Structure formats: C-alpha cells, structure tokens
Amino acid sequence: MLPYLHTALSKGYGVVVMNPSTNTVSVGSEKIPIPYSSTPELHVRHVWETYGARASCSQVYIAAYGRGGSLTKHLVCTQPLLRSKLAAIAFIESSHRVETDDTQEVRGLLGTRAINWQRSKESPGTQLQDCTQLGCLSLSAGEPTSPAEQKSSNTAWTIAASMDTVFAFFDSARGSMPDEPAEDELMDEMSRLSQYAYAGAAAMSSAPHQREHLEDAEFHEEEEAAGAGNHMGSRSNSARSSRRSMVISTSMSVNDFDLLSVVGKGAYGKVFLAKKKHGRNAGRVYAMKVLRKQDVFKKKQVEHTKSEQRILKHVEHPFVVRLRYAFQNHQKLYLVMDYYSGGSLFVHLRKEKRFTEQRACFYAAELVLSLAHLHNMHIMYRDLKLENILMDSEGHVAITDFGLSKEDDEGSTFVGTPEYLAPELLCSQRTATSYGNTIDWWSYGVLVYEMIQGHTPFWDKNRRQMFQNILSKEPTYPTEHFSPTATDFLQRLLVKNPRQRLGCGTDGALEIMGHPWFEGVDWDALLNRRVDPPFKPVTKDIHGNRARTSSAALNANLQYVPNIFKQQEVADSPVVSVLGSSTGSGIMAMHFDDFSYMGSDIIGSRRTSVFRDSDIKMELGE
C-alpha cells in the first residue's frame, strides 16, 4: 500500500492507517498486547474514534482491501458520525457482504458511495454483474498479463492495478454528499469514470474530444478527509485550495434545468437563474450562462473562452466563483455556476453611494486572498472591478468572470476596464513592452478607493483625459472618508511605478496583508469564512426538491438583479443561423472540443470589459 500512501500525501490528503491484523508487539522475547486491538473490530473503532472522529474534516474517503472491506462496513454500521461524513469507499477484492439486518441508510451509502474493484477477465472498467451481495457497483480491474504479475495474489495485483482509478473516483466523488443521485445514474457515471481512469488519470483531463458535457464536483469549504488502504485523514486548507477537482463525463442539456428568471445579459447571450431537475444536486439553484457560439467565433473570443475554461478547472478558492457544469449543443455553450443571490458589489455601492471604511476593509481582505491565490497559480486576473465581485447570501464576496484572465506571469495585450487600467498597461501599448501581476494590484487599489469614496480616483467622461489622469495625476483623499491609515494604504497601492507598488515586491500579497490597515484581521479565520461579514443581504433559500419555487422566495433572491433583466422572457431562444450555415460542416466547425465560461458584463454593469488595440491607439494617439 506504500504507493497509495505516497499518492494520497502528494495530493494533499491527511492519512490515518489502520492495521487491524496486528494485536501484539514484541519487546525482547515478550509479546505485549496492543491496547484497544484485541479484535480487528475493536481496533478500527478505536482508531476512528481517536483520530478520525476528532479530525477537523467534513468528508472521509476510505480505501479498504480484502477483509478490510468487512471492517469498513462494520464502521459504517456502528459510527453515525462516519456515515454523515462519508464521501466514498473504494473496496478492493472486498470480503464484505450486505446482510438482511443492515439498515436502509447503510444500504444506501454502499449503493451510492462505494465501488468494488476485482480481478476479472473482463476488460478494465467493465461493470461486473455478480455484485448483488456486495450492495455496490463492482468493476473489473482486468487481469495480469506478464508472468511475474500472474504469480501475485489477486488482492496484491488488484491493489496496484486499480490505484489510479481509486483516486480518480475519490476526486470525482468529492463534494457530492448533499444531494445524492439516483442509483442507476450514479452507476452509469462511475462506470464511465472507471473506463476513463483506467487509461490514466491524466487521460481524463486531456481527452476533451471524448466528452460533450463536463461536470465538476461540488465545492466544500471545510477541510476534507481521505483514505488509502484502511485509513483516513484531513486535508489542509492550502492543499485543498491548490488541488484540482476531477472533471467527469455525463450527458446533460438545458432540459435538465428549470429556467426561473433572466438575471443578466452579455454580449454573447443571457444568464438565467436555473434549478436542476433531477439526479445529483436536484433542486439546487444555479446561474446558467448561455453563450451563442456564432458570436464567440465572430468576435474572435475563442481563445479567451479556452483560457477561461482551463482557469476554471484549476481554481478552487472560497472567494472565487465555481463552475459546476458545462455542456453544449450545436449552437450554444452552457455554463452553470454557483448563484450568488447577494448581487454584485457594484449594485450595492450604487445603492449606498459609498461603503464605510470597515465594510470596504472586509471586502478588500477577502479579495486579496483570492488574488493572491490566482497569482500563486500564475494567473493574471486583468479585469478587477465591482461588477465582477459577487456577494453570496451570507455577505462573503467572490471574483467571477475570467474571460480576460491570462495563464502566465506576463502579458502585452490591451484588455480591461478603462477606469481600472494600470499605468504600465497603458505604457505597454506605446512601447510594446509587457506587464505582469502588478496590474491586478493597481486595479485592486482603484477598487478599494471606489468603495470608500464612491467613485474611481481617475474618472473623467473623456476617456483620453482619464488615461492621462492615470498616467500623471495623483488621487485626492478627503479626510471625511479616508482615515490616515487607509490613505497610506492606497497611496502605496496607487504608485505609478509598479516596482515600488505595494504587493509587487518579492513578498507579493503578504506586503498588502501586512499593512496596518488590515491590523486585527485573522487571515486563517477569514479564509475559512469564520469572520462575520459586515452586511448580510436579504435573501431566501430556494434550493430544494420542490417542483415549484414560491414567487416570494424567488423574488427575495432576485432583488439585487436589475429590473431590466428580470422583465425579459425566460426562454432559451433558438439561434437563427450558425455562422451563416446550417450544414453539418458548419456545425462541426463550431464544436468546442474544450470550451469555457466566457466573461462578459452581466449583473448591472455600466462598463465594458473588452477593448481592442485600435481603441487605445485612438485614445492615446499613434
């Protein structure tokens, strides 16, 4: 099992190993009983109660082989806390059996959260029919081909052969606990997953042409636990934040959702409030962004969509919006994301004119954590503005819209929103030089200033003059709005020379987090969402399996959506033409082998995000 332990640790899992077959230890010539290990059942219960139950985790994954399968089932039957946290069980040549006195809860857990792998003449990943006694899906691990492998025991060979698939299963099962799928749906999904994973975990993420729908497992902010062998443990925050979720293949269409309302409209389509009808997460409400392929192609945004898709697959952070599902048909791309019922910060600032410094500091603290995480992943965000910051029902904020983000530390293309553009980005168009993450910290300073003052620091209705202000003018800091500490903080951020700008040194975001303006912030508690937001929006829970959503609950979750959107027809209207062609070749030309959640201005935005090189040349002069 050493390869399992190594893989689990390398993926960031905490590990607890159980050794139920040993109940004594030799000291000299004397054998001394190991406490709480007189029987295998007592041993596994003691390890769980001592380590597993006390771990700061919300999900537990178990890998169990041979008789370990029976002991795992014993734990599931006897430990209610384990049942509540159980995300997945990987049985390998398991000896467990379903008994007549097993509860429906236990049977349900085995049927929906467990897979057994066993040696078989069937090709790897094939669903084996004789698995009724196990109470779970059973898949073939294939059989050994070399003479050396053929000499090994069934269990030893299957353990090695199924390892990649086991961890792929753990990745795909991550976060699926709140809303269980139907058993037949889960089995189909797991079978497909296994068939992909036997080609190697990398094949699942590098063969986009094999799938039309991508489903990303639900995200949970709490620590997680995982198992390898007969063991469990907790995952650290840093490991969780940097780890990529497995993306698995399922069949899905817009017909799997009820469209409740229009909540936004961009250059390439609409954004709907949509409720999933059935299967995993049935009754959950999402924001569904619908993009017309012909517009994406016509406006040359294909590369932006591909870049954003890659970013969304990798980024997992409590203050970054998550893509949950993505699928396509001949004319459109569908991107299903978390719905943030609190609206955008732009909507709130427009209503309240300005935020108190305390409130602005809270949002700024959450944003610095999200930007730091993006930069650690070598991603420049490049379009920070109030419209792209959404608020959830608790009052926490998250960055959305990665259509203009770039997946390296350097860029030269002119993109962004005029009021937030950094001086070096403007200069790069004059001198053909490149820029880096520094532009995000400039935009961050502009945004903090705007939250406190009520408008951006360099605004002018004449865009050319606004660009000149960015290049040469210093902001003013009225004392009735800005404390001395806030003024110092912003003066260090809004420095024209990026080399002297706060956050742009070798310590990066730590320079910003260490400024006195953030004195008293518990960064670990903030990252884990244990700090109460200064403002909580008025919303109502509309998640659930009810066939209809009450108008009162729906309206409560739409009150931060501009009326111009809510008044639009709630329909996924057909596309008249497909790049001027409805032929098969035209359809194939628009198929996205790997497509993305495409950024646009969607929730009450007043400012466009996309500018061409010709725009900047016109404004600044040749």
VENJO-V487324 format. One line per field, one symbol per residue. phi: phi as a letter, one per 20 degrees, with the letter a starting at -180 (. if undefined). Layout:
phi->???
This chain:
phi->.ggfffffffenfeccddcfedcccecmededfegmcfcgfffffffffedffefebdccdcdcclfgfffffgfffddgffffdfdacdeclfefbedfeffffffffffdcccddbfbfffgnffeeecgffmbfcdfenbfdegfffeffgffffgffeggfffffgffffneffceffffffffffffgfffffeoffffedcffecdcdcdffecfffdcbcbmdbbrddffffffeeeffddebebbffeceeeaedabdfdqdcdecdfebmgmgnfdcededdegfffffeldffffffffffffeecbfdcfdedcbbbcfdcdccdcgedfemefffffffdmbefffffffffffffffffffffemdefmbfaffedddefeofdbfcmdfdfcebebbbfebpdgfdfegffffffedmedccfgffffgfffffgffeeobffdfbfefffffffffcedfdcgffddfgffffgfffeeefeffdffndefelfffffefgfegnfefffffeleefffbdfecbfdfqeffcdfffffffedfeegfgefeefebeffefcclmbdfgfffffdfefbdcfefaecdmfdcfddcegffffffenf
